[in-house]
């Protein structure tokens, strides 16, 4: 009963529109002596290169038997335009803060020395 099933890969975009990517039917032969045992099979599918930012969304895999349907947890894929540079201001903020603290320290020291005289 469970040796024939179909696998469907699809994605849901930001507008909650479902788009089918790939479908395939399977008929798995059960080796003698392995009946009535749980089996886990792995099926990989590589999505073509995603070049369009509108391809961003949740991607799912669904397996369907006659009366049962199982859907994976899904994976979120973020597609960016070509030439996108992930900007990180970590170093700039650290250097700016260090310079600011150094200048304030020098000014405070100068004021303390000037007031002492």
RALIN-V550828 format. One record per pair of residues at least 24 apart in sequence whose ideal C-beta (glycine too) atoms are under 10 Angstrom apart, sorted by the first residue. I is the first residue (numbers start at 0). GAP is how many residues later the second one is. If there is no record, write none. Layout:
BEGIN
i | gap
I | GAP
I | GAP
END
This chain:
BEGIN
i | gap
0 | 64
0 | 65
0 | 66
0 | 67
1 | 26
1 | 28
1 | 37
1 | 63
1 | 64
1 | 66
2 | 24
2 | 25
2 | 26
2 | 27
2 | 36
2 | 62
3 | 24
3 | 61
3 | 62
4 | 36
4 | 58
4 | 59
4 | 60
4 | 61
4 | 63
4 | 64
4 | 65
5 | 56
5 | 57
5 | 58
5 | 59
5 | 63
6 | 34
6 | 36
6 | 38
6 | 54
6 | 55
6 | 56
6 | 57
7 | 52
7 | 53
7 | 54
7 | 55
7 | 56
7 | 61
7 | 63
8 | 34
8 | 36
8 | 38
8 | 50
8 | 51
8 | 52
8 | 53
8 | 63
9 | 47
9 | 48
9 | 49
9 | 50
9 | 51
9 | 52
9 | 61
9 | 64
10 | 36
10 | 39
10 | 44
10 | 45
10 | 46
10 | 47
10 | 48
10 | 49
10 | 63
10 | 64
10 | 65
10 | 66
11 | 45
11 | 46
11 | 47
11 | 48
11 | 62
12 | 41
12 | 42
12 | 43
12 | 44
12 | 45
13 | 40
13 | 42
13 | 43
13 | 44
14 | 39
14 | 42
15 | 41
15 | 42
16 | 40
17 | 39
17 | 40
17 | 42
18 | 36
18 | 38
18 | 40
19 | 42
20 | 24
20 | 26
20 | 27
20 | 38
20 | 39
20 | 40
21 | 24
21 | 25
21 | 26
21 | 39
22 | 39
22 | 41
24 | 39
25 | 37
46 | 30
48 | 30
49 | 27
49 | 28
49 | 29
49 | 30
50 | 28
50 | 30
50 | 31
51 | 27
51 | 29
52 | 25
52 | 26
52 | 27
52 | 28
52 | 29
52 | 31
53 | 25
54 | 24
55 | 24
END
